[in-house]
Amino acid sequence: MDADAAPQEITTLVGREVYSNNGVFVGEVEDVRLDLDSQAVTGLALSAVSDELFGSRIDPGKGVMIPYRWVRAVGDVILVNDTVERLKQENGDEEAVA
C-alpha cells in the first residue's frame, strides 16, 4: 500500500461488491465488524449474496459474515481469496457465518 495515501473512511467499504480472486461474485458489503480494542476491521457483513455459493446454506434474504483475513485487495471492488468458493464443497474446513 502507498504510505502517502490518505486513509479512507470505513464507510467507503459499504456498498462495494465482493468477488473471489477467481472472479466469482460473492455478495455486497452491507456493514463491517470492528474490534475497537485493536482498532481493526475483523469482518465484512455481506448481503445480496451469491445463490450459487450460499443458496443451500442460508435462508433467502439473509446475509453472511466473512472474516476480513480473507480480503486480498480493496479497490472499486473487494477481492477475497478463493476460500469462499470452497463453501460449495461439503467438507470445507472454513465456513462463513450465516
A tleap script that builds the chain and sets N, CA, C and O, in Angstrom:
source leaprc.protein.ff14SB
mol = sequence {
  NMET ASP ALA ASP ALA ALA PRO GLN GLU ILE
  THR THR LEU VAL GLY ARG GLU VAL TYR SER
  ASN ASN GLY VAL PHE VAL GLY GLU VAL GLU
  ASP VAL ARG LEU ASP LEU ASP SER GLN ALA
  VAL THR GLY LEU ALA LEU SER ALA VAL SER
  ASP GLU LEU PHE GLY SER ARG ILE ASP PRO
  GLY LYS GLY VAL MET ILE PRO TYR ARG TRP
  VAL ARG ALA VAL GLY ASP VAL ILE LEU VAL
  ASN ASP THR VAL GLU ARG LEU LYS GLN GLU
  ASN GLY ASP GLU GLU ALA VAL CALA
}
set mol.1.N position { 0.830 -1.182 0.000 }
set mol.1.CA position { 0.000 0.000 0.000 }
set mol.1.C position { 0.873 1.244 0.000 }
set mol.1.O position { 2.000 1.220 0.496 }
set mol.2.N position { 0.364 2.302 -0.544 }
set mol.2.CA position { 1.075 3.560 -0.623 }
set mol.2.C position { 1.027 4.251 0.741 }
set mol.2.O position { -0.052 4.593 1.226 }
set mol.3.N position { 2.178 4.454 1.354 }
set mol.3.CA position { 2.254 5.070 2.683 }
set mol.3.C position { 1.774 6.514 2.665 }
set mol.3.O position { 1.352 7.031 3.700 }
set mol.4.N position { 1.829 7.178 1.508 }
set mol.4.CA position { 1.411 8.568 1.404 }
set mol.4.C position { -0.082 8.715 1.115 }
set mol.4.O position { -0.607 9.829 1.119 }
set mol.5.N position { -0.763 7.605 0.865 }
set mol.5.CA position { -2.190 7.669 0.545 }
set mol.5.C position { -2.979 8.080 1.787 }
set mol.5.O position { -2.682 7.656 2.904 }
set mol.6.N position { -3.983 8.908 1.564 }
set mol.6.CA position { -4.830 9.346 2.671 }
set mol.6.C position { -5.671 8.172 3.149 }
set mol.6.O position { -6.147 7.382 2.334 }
set mol.7.N position { -5.859 8.047 4.460 }
set mol.7.CA position { -6.696 6.956 4.958 }
set mol.7.C position { -8.128 7.123 4.475 }
set mol.7.O position { -8.611 8.242 4.300 }
set mol.8.N position { -8.803 5.992 4.260 }
set mol.8.CA position { -10.185 6.022 3.797 }
set mol.8.C position { -11.124 5.777 4.969 }
set mol.8.O position { -10.764 5.118 5.944 }
set mol.9.N position { -12.311 6.307 4.862 }
set mol.9.CA position { -13.350 6.059 5.848 }
set mol.9.C position { -13.794 4.607 5.721 }
set mol.9.O position { -13.873 4.065 4.618 }
set mol.10.N position { -14.080 3.989 6.847 }
set mol.10.CA position { -14.578 2.614 6.834 }
set mol.10.C position { -15.878 2.531 6.053 }
set mol.10.O position { -16.149 1.525 5.397 }
set mol.11.N position { -16.675 3.573 6.120 }
set mol.11.CA position { -17.965 3.555 5.437 }
set mol.11.C position { -17.832 3.456 3.927 }
set mol.11.O position { -18.809 3.137 3.250 }
set mol.12.N position { -16.642 3.721 3.378 }
set mol.12.CA position { -16.475 3.592 1.931 }
set mol.12.C position { -16.526 2.134 1.497 }
set mol.12.O position { -16.701 1.858 0.310 }
set mol.13.N position { -16.378 1.189 2.434 }
set mol.13.CA position { -16.487 -0.232 2.098 }
set mol.13.C position { -17.938 -0.635 1.848 }
set mol.13.O position { -18.208 -1.541 1.059 }
set mol.14.N position { -18.864 0.033 2.518 }
set mol.14.CA position { -20.278 -0.314 2.406 }
set mol.14.C position { -20.754 -0.064 0.978 }
set mol.14.O position { -20.517 0.998 0.402 }
set mol.15.N position { -21.426 -1.059 0.427 }
set mol.15.CA position { -21.952 -0.958 -0.933 }
set mol.15.C position { -21.035 -1.531 -2.003 }
set mol.15.O position { -21.452 -1.695 -3.149 }
set mol.16.N position { -19.796 -1.838 -1.645 }
set mol.16.CA position { -18.883 -2.398 -2.646 }
set mol.16.C position { -19.191 -3.871 -2.882 }
set mol.16.O position { -19.552 -4.606 -1.963 }
set mol.17.N position { -19.040 -4.278 -4.129 }
set mol.17.CA position { -19.230 -5.679 -4.480 }
set mol.17.C position { -17.998 -6.474 -4.094 }
set mol.17.O position { -16.875 -5.971 -4.148 }
set mol.18.N position { -18.220 -7.718 -3.705 }
set mol.18.CA position { -17.148 -8.606 -3.283 }
set mol.18.C position { -17.074 -9.772 -4.267 }
set mol.18.O position { -18.083 -10.406 -4.574 }
set mol.19.N position { -15.865 -10.042 -4.756 }
set mol.19.CA position { -15.611 -11.133 -5.688 }
set mol.19.C position { -14.462 -11.982 -5.167 }
set mol.19.O position { -13.585 -11.491 -4.457 }
set mol.20.N position { -14.477 -13.258 -5.525 }
set mol.20.CA position { -13.320 -14.096 -5.211 }
set mol.20.C position { -12.201 -13.709 -6.160 }
set mol.20.O position { -12.444 -13.059 -7.177 }
set mol.21.N position { -10.975 -14.106 -5.836 }
set mol.21.CA position { -9.875 -13.777 -6.741 }
set mol.21.C position { -9.968 -14.562 -8.042 }
set mol.21.O position { -9.171 -14.342 -8.954 }
set mol.22.N position { -10.941 -15.486 -8.140 }
set mol.22.CA position { -11.202 -16.201 -9.398 }
set mol.22.C position { -12.333 -15.551 -10.191 }
set mol.22.O position { -12.739 -16.070 -11.232 }
set mol.23.N position { -12.844 -14.420 -9.706 }
set mol.23.CA position { -13.869 -13.680 -10.434 }
set mol.23.C position { -15.299 -14.081 -10.129 }
set mol.23.O position { -16.209 -13.646 -10.835 }
set mol.24.N position { -15.541 -14.896 -9.105 }
set mol.24.CA position { -16.892 -15.322 -8.743 }
set mol.24.C position { -17.508 -14.284 -7.807 }
set mol.24.O position { -16.906 -13.917 -6.798 }
set mol.25.N position { -18.716 -13.809 -8.147 }
set mol.25.CA position { -19.417 -12.841 -7.302 }
set mol.25.C position { -19.770 -13.504 -5.978 }
set mol.25.O position { -20.302 -14.613 -5.956 }
set mol.26.N position { -19.470 -12.819 -4.866 }
set mol.26.CA position { -19.739 -13.346 -3.526 }
set mol.26.C position { -20.922 -12.612 -2.896 }
set mol.26.O position { -21.829 -13.253 -2.365 }
set mol.27.N position { -20.928 -11.283 -2.947 }
set mol.27.CA position { -22.006 -10.501 -2.348 }
set mol.27.C position { -21.651 -9.028 -2.339 }
set mol.27.O position { -20.718 -8.593 -3.014 }
set mol.28.N position { -22.410 -8.267 -1.563 }
set mol.28.CA position { -22.196 -6.823 -1.457 }
set mol.28.C position { -22.056 -6.468 0.020 }
set mol.28.O position { -22.803 -6.970 0.860 }
set mol.29.N position { -21.102 -5.604 0.328 }
set mol.29.CA position { -20.857 -5.228 1.718 }
set mol.29.C position { -22.025 -4.395 2.242 }
set mol.29.O position { -22.382 -3.363 1.673 }
set mol.30.N position { -22.604 -4.867 3.334 }
set mol.30.CA position { -23.692 -4.138 3.988 }
set mol.30.C position { -23.197 -3.433 5.246 }
set mol.30.O position { -23.698 -2.370 5.610 }
set mol.31.N position { -22.202 -4.039 5.910 }
set mol.31.CA position { -21.689 -3.479 7.159 }
set mol.31.C position { -20.312 -4.073 7.419 }
set mol.31.O position { -19.901 -5.021 6.750 }
set mol.32.N position { -19.610 -3.519 8.381 }
set mol.32.CA position { -18.297 -4.047 8.768 }
set mol.32.C position { -18.311 -4.384 10.256 }
set mol.32.O position { -19.015 -3.750 11.042 }
set mol.33.N position { -17.527 -5.387 10.628 }
set mol.33.CA position { -17.364 -5.747 12.036 }
set mol.33.C position { -16.017 -5.200 12.481 }
set mol.33.O position { -15.002 -5.398 11.812 }
set mol.34.N position { -16.017 -4.511 13.617 }
set mol.34.CA position { -14.810 -3.865 14.108 }
set mol.34.C position { -14.379 -4.454 15.445 }
set mol.34.O position { -15.214 -4.876 16.245 }
set mol.35.N position { -13.084 -4.479 15.678 }
set mol.35.CA position { -12.527 -4.751 17.001 }
set mol.35.C position { -12.037 -3.401 17.499 }
set mol.35.O position { -10.998 -2.908 17.058 }
set mol.36.N position { -12.778 -2.813 18.407 }
set mol.36.CA position { -12.456 -1.465 18.864 }
set mol.36.C position { -11.169 -1.417 19.669 }
set mol.36.O position { -10.468 -0.405 19.655 }
set mol.37.N position { -10.846 -2.507 20.378 }
set mol.37.CA position { -9.608 -2.530 21.161 }
set mol.37.C position { -8.377 -2.433 20.268 }
set mol.37.O position { -7.438 -1.696 20.568 }
set mol.38.N position { -8.391 -3.186 19.166 }
set mol.38.CA position { -7.230 -3.162 18.268 }
set mol.38.C position { -7.413 -2.175 17.115 }
set mol.38.O position { -6.518 -2.007 16.286 }
set mol.39.N position { -8.578 -1.523 17.068 }
set mol.39.CA position { -8.888 -0.553 16.019 }
set mol.39.C position { -8.689 -1.157 14.632 }
set mol.39.O position { -7.990 -0.598 13.787 }
set mol.40.N position { -9.324 -2.319 14.419 }
set mol.40.CA position { -9.173 -3.026 13.154 }
set mol.40.C position { -10.513 -3.576 12.681 }
set mol.40.O position { -11.391 -3.893 13.484 }
set mol.41.N position { -10.652 -3.683 11.367 }
set mol.41.CA position { -11.802 -4.347 10.770 }
set mol.41.C position { -11.556 -5.847 10.880 }
set mol.41.O position { -10.487 -6.330 10.507 }
set mol.42.N position { -12.541 -6.588 11.390 }
set mol.42.CA position { -12.368 -8.030 11.554 }
set mol.42.C position { -13.293 -8.850 10.670 }
set mol.42.O position { -13.097 -10.055 10.519 }
set mol.43.N position { -14.298 -8.211 10.085 }
set mol.43.CA position { -15.206 -8.956 9.223 }
set mol.43.C position { -16.020 -8.046 8.342 }
set mol.43.O position { -16.136 -6.846 8.589 }
set mol.44.N position { -16.587 -8.645 7.302 }
set mol.44.CA position { -17.474 -7.938 6.397 }
set mol.44.C position { -18.824 -8.644 6.401 }
set mol.44.O position { -18.903 -9.849 6.164 }
set mol.45.N position { -19.884 -7.887 6.673 }
set mol.45.CA position { -21.238 -8.417 6.597 }
set mol.45.C position { -21.727 -8.214 5.167 }
set mol.45.O position { -21.793 -7.087 4.677 }
set mol.46.N position { -22.067 -9.312 4.506 }
set mol.46.CA position { -22.482 -9.252 3.109 }
set mol.46.C position { -23.969 -9.515 2.976 }
set mol.46.O position { -24.527 -10.376 3.658 }
set mol.47.N position { -24.601 -8.766 2.091 }
set mol.47.CA position { -25.985 -9.016 1.710 }
set mol.47.C position { -25.986 -9.270 0.209 }
set mol.47.O position { -24.938 -9.224 -0.436 }
set mol.48.N position { -27.155 -9.537 -0.339 }
set mol.48.CA position { -27.271 -9.831 -1.771 }
set mol.48.C position { -26.217 -10.863 -2.181 }
set mol.48.O position { -25.542 -10.716 -3.200 }
set mol.49.N position { -26.095 -11.910 -1.357 }
set mol.49.CA position { -25.049 -12.914 -1.577 }
set mol.49.C position { -25.379 -13.821 -2.743 }
set mol.49.O position { -26.533 -13.948 -3.151 }
set mol.50.N position { -24.344 -14.446 -3.267 }
set mol.50.CA position { -24.456 -15.348 -4.402 }
set mol.50.C position { -25.270 -16.588 -4.037 }
set mol.50.O position { -24.935 -17.304 -3.093 }
set mol.51.N position { -26.334 -16.832 -4.789 }
set mol.51.CA position { -27.108 -18.057 -4.591 }
set mol.51.C position { -26.267 -19.282 -4.914 }
set mol.51.O position { -26.434 -20.335 -4.299 }
set mol.52.N position { -25.371 -19.147 -5.868 }
set mol.52.CA position { -24.513 -20.265 -6.261 }
set mol.52.C position { -23.643 -20.718 -5.085 }
set mol.52.O position { -23.462 -21.918 -4.876 }
set mol.53.N position { -23.105 -19.768 -4.320 }
set mol.53.CA position { -22.224 -20.112 -3.210 }
set mol.53.C position { -22.979 -20.415 -1.919 }
set mol.53.O position { -22.581 -21.305 -1.167 }
set mol.54.N position { -24.060 -19.687 -1.653 }
set mol.54.CA position { -24.698 -19.762 -0.342 }
set mol.54.C position { -26.139 -20.259 -0.352 }
set mol.54.O position { -26.740 -20.419 0.710 }
set mol.55.N position { -26.698 -20.504 -1.523 }
set mol.55.CA position { -28.116 -20.848 -1.636 }
set mol.55.C position { -28.573 -21.992 -0.766 }
set mol.55.O position { -29.669 -21.936 -0.208 }
set mol.56.N position { -27.765 -23.032 -0.634 }
set mol.56.CA position { -28.173 -24.190 0.164 }
set mol.56.C position { -27.806 -24.035 1.636 }
set mol.56.O position { -28.171 -24.885 2.448 }
set mol.57.N position { -27.089 -22.965 2.000 }
set mol.57.CA position { -26.614 -22.801 3.374 }
set mol.57.C position { -27.365 -21.753 4.181 }
set mol.57.O position { -27.378 -21.811 5.410 }
set mol.58.N position { -27.989 -20.798 3.506 }
set mol.58.CA position { -28.694 -19.736 4.237 }
set mol.58.C position { -30.081 -19.536 3.653 }
set mol.58.O position { -30.341 -19.874 2.499 }
set mol.59.N position { -30.961 -18.986 4.465 }
set mol.59.CA position { -32.318 -18.691 4.017 }
set mol.59.C position { -32.301 -17.481 3.090 }
set mol.59.O position { -31.447 -16.604 3.226 }
set mol.60.N position { -33.243 -17.432 2.147 }
set mol.60.CA position { -33.327 -16.276 1.245 }
set mol.60.C position { -33.459 -14.977 2.037 }
set mol.60.O position { -34.188 -14.915 3.027 }
set mol.61.N position { -32.760 -13.959 1.600 }
set mol.61.CA position { -32.811 -12.664 2.252 }
set mol.61.C position { -31.831 -12.492 3.396 }
set mol.61.O position { -31.671 -11.386 3.913 }
set mol.62.N position { -31.179 -13.562 3.795 }
set mol.62.CA position { -30.181 -13.493 4.867 }
set mol.62.C position { -28.831 -13.154 4.270 }
set mol.62.O position { -28.619 -13.304 3.067 }
set mol.63.N position { -27.921 -12.695 5.113 }
set mol.63.CA position { -26.569 -12.387 4.679 }
set mol.63.C position { -25.564 -13.291 5.355 }
set mol.63.O position { -25.929 -14.223 6.072 }
set mol.64.N position { -24.304 -13.010 5.123 }
set mol.64.CA position { -23.218 -13.767 5.749 }
set mol.64.C position { -22.159 -12.799 6.259 }
set mol.64.O position { -22.062 -11.663 5.795 }
set mol.65.N position { -21.377 -13.258 7.209 }
set mol.65.CA position { -20.237 -12.507 7.719 }
set mol.65.C position { -18.990 -13.286 7.307 }
set mol.65.O position { -18.848 -14.464 7.638 }
set mol.66.N position { -18.089 -12.620 6.582 }
set mol.66.CA position { -16.840 -13.283 6.229 }
set mol.66.C position { -15.697 -12.624 6.989 }
set mol.66.O position { -15.721 -11.415 7.219 }
set mol.67.N position { -14.705 -13.402 7.378 }
set mol.67.CA position { -13.568 -12.828 8.100 }
set mol.67.C position { -12.765 -11.888 7.204 }
set mol.67.O position { -12.563 -12.165 6.021 }
set mol.68.N position { -12.319 -10.794 7.767 }
set mol.68.CA position { -11.549 -9.831 6.983 }
set mol.68.C position { -10.213 -10.407 6.531 }
set mol.68.O position { -9.626 -9.914 5.567 }
set mol.69.N position { -9.722 -11.442 7.210 }
set mol.69.CA position { -8.452 -12.053 6.795 }
set mol.69.C position { -8.555 -12.675 5.407 }
set mol.69.O position { -7.530 -12.942 4.779 }
set mol.70.N position { -9.767 -12.911 4.915 }
set mol.70.CA position { -9.959 -13.439 3.563 }
set mol.70.C position { -9.763 -12.358 2.500 }
set mol.70.O position { -9.580 -12.682 1.327 }
set mol.71.N position { -9.798 -11.082 2.887 }
set mol.71.CA position { -9.688 -9.983 1.917 }
set mol.71.C position { -8.265 -9.916 1.370 }
set mol.71.O position { -7.294 -9.913 2.126 }
set mol.72.N position { -8.161 -9.863 0.057 }
set mol.72.CA position { -6.872 -9.780 -0.628 }
set mol.72.C position { -6.603 -8.390 -1.190 }
set mol.72.O position { -5.451 -7.964 -1.256 }
set mol.73.N position { -7.653 -7.679 -1.595 }
set mol.73.CA position { -7.470 -6.344 -2.172 }
set mol.73.C position { -8.771 -5.555 -2.041 }
set mol.73.O position { -9.867 -6.109 -2.113 }
set mol.74.N position { -8.615 -4.244 -1.845 }
set mol.74.CA position { -9.757 -3.339 -1.788 }
set mol.74.C position { -9.525 -2.245 -2.814 }
set mol.74.O position { -8.509 -1.551 -2.775 }
set mol.75.N position { -10.451 -2.097 -3.714 }
set mol.75.CA position { -10.393 -1.065 -4.741 }
set mol.75.C position { -11.826 -0.711 -5.101 }
set mol.75.O position { -12.658 -0.513 -4.216 }
set mol.76.N position { -12.120 -0.629 -6.386 }
set mol.76.CA position { -13.500 -0.392 -6.812 }
set mol.76.C position { -14.391 -1.549 -6.369 }
set mol.76.O position { -15.576 -1.360 -6.095 }
set mol.77.N position { -13.810 -2.750 -6.302 }
set mol.77.CA position { -14.468 -3.926 -5.742 }
set mol.77.C position { -13.525 -4.509 -4.690 }
set mol.77.O position { -12.361 -4.117 -4.601 }
set mol.78.N position { -14.032 -5.435 -3.908 }
set mol.78.CA position { -13.216 -6.100 -2.898 }
set mol.78.C position { -12.960 -7.527 -3.362 }
set mol.78.O position { -13.892 -8.250 -3.714 }
set mol.79.N position { -11.708 -7.923 -3.361 }
set mol.79.CA position { -11.335 -9.288 -3.739 }
set mol.79.C position { -11.027 -10.088 -2.490 }
set mol.79.O position { -10.295 -9.632 -1.611 }
set mol.80.N position { -11.594 -11.291 -2.417 }
set mol.80.CA position { -11.311 -12.199 -1.312 }
set mol.80.C position { -10.686 -13.464 -1.884 }
set mol.80.O position { -10.843 -13.766 -3.067 }
set mol.81.N position { -9.974 -14.201 -1.031 }
set mol.81.CA position { -9.344 -15.416 -1.537 }
set mol.81.C position { -10.398 -16.457 -1.894 }
set mol.81.O position { -11.574 -16.298 -1.566 }
set mol.82.N position { -9.980 -17.497 -2.550 }
set mol.82.CA position { -10.930 -18.484 -3.055 }
set mol.82.C position { -11.484 -19.410 -1.976 }
set mol.82.O position { -12.241 -20.329 -2.291 }
set mol.83.N position { -11.124 -19.191 -0.714 }
set mol.83.CA position { -11.687 -19.985 0.377 }
set mol.83.C position { -13.198 -19.923 0.349 }
set mol.83.O position { -13.863 -20.921 0.627 }
set mol.84.N position { -13.747 -18.777 0.020 }
set mol.84.CA position { -15.197 -18.621 -0.011 }
set mol.84.C position { -15.821 -19.546 -1.053 }
set mol.84.O position { -16.949 -20.003 -0.863 }
set mol.85.N position { -15.127 -19.830 -2.133 }
set mol.85.CA position { -15.653 -20.739 -3.144 }
set mol.85.C position { -15.710 -22.175 -2.631 }
set mol.85.O position { -16.509 -22.974 -3.119 }
set mol.86.N position { -14.891 -22.499 -1.676 }
set mol.86.CA position { -14.884 -23.859 -1.118 }
set mol.86.C position { -16.130 -24.142 -0.303 }
set mol.86.O position { -16.375 -25.288 0.074 }
set mol.87.N position { -16.925 -23.110 -0.025 }
set mol.87.CA position { -18.177 -23.316 0.699 }
set mol.87.C position { -19.109 -24.231 -0.079 }
set mol.87.O position { -19.977 -24.877 0.510 }
set mol.88.N position { -18.939 -24.294 -1.401 }
set mol.88.CA position { -19.765 -25.174 -2.215 }
set mol.88.C position { -19.476 -26.634 -1.900 }
set mol.88.O position { -20.314 -27.501 -2.146 }
set mol.89.N position { -18.300 -26.907 -1.360 }
set mol.89.CA position { -17.918 -28.275 -1.018 }
set mol.89.C position { -18.398 -28.585 0.390 }
set mol.89.O position { -18.262 -27.747 1.281 }
set mol.90.N position { -18.938 -29.732 0.605 }
set mol.90.CA position { -19.467 -30.101 1.917 }
set mol.90.C position { -18.383 -30.277 2.968 }
set mol.90.O position { -18.652 -30.083 4.153 }
set mol.91.N position { -17.170 -30.637 2.576 }
set mol.91.CA position { -16.121 -30.933 3.550 }
set mol.91.C position { -15.146 -29.793 3.751 }
set mol.91.O position { -14.032 -30.026 4.220 }
set mol.92.N position { -15.525 -28.548 3.409 }
set mol.92.CA position { -14.638 -27.414 3.639 }
set mol.92.C position { -14.402 -27.239 5.135 }
set mol.92.O position { -15.311 -27.454 5.938 }
set mol.93.N position { -13.190 -26.851 5.511 }
set mol.93.CA position { -12.891 -26.707 6.926 }
set mol.93.C position { -13.105 -25.303 7.445 }
set mol.93.O position { -13.070 -25.094 8.658 }
set mol.94.N position { -13.325 -24.328 6.569 }
set mol.94.CA position { -13.600 -22.960 6.994 }
set mol.94.C position { -14.919 -22.541 6.368 }
set mol.94.O position { -15.136 -22.750 5.175 }
set mol.95.N position { -15.783 -21.962 7.152 }
set mol.95.CA position { -17.070 -21.532 6.641 }
set mol.95.C position { -17.378 -20.115 7.100 }
set mol.95.O position { -16.949 -19.678 8.168 }
set mol.96.N position { -18.129 -19.415 6.270 }
set mol.96.CA position { -18.624 -18.111 6.672 }
set mol.96.C position { -19.777 -18.321 7.637 }
set mol.96.O position { -20.437 -19.360 7.608 }
set mol.97.N position { -20.016 -17.357 8.476 }
set mol.97.CA position { -21.095 -17.446 9.461 }
set mol.97.C position { -22.352 -16.848 8.859 }
set mol.97.O position { -22.346 -15.706 8.399 }
set mol.98.N position { -23.423 -17.615 8.864 }
set mol.98.CA position { -24.699 -17.114 8.322 }
set mol.98.C position { -25.444 -16.332 9.367 }
set mol.98.O position { -26.536 -15.831 9.102 }
savepdb mol mol.pdb
quit
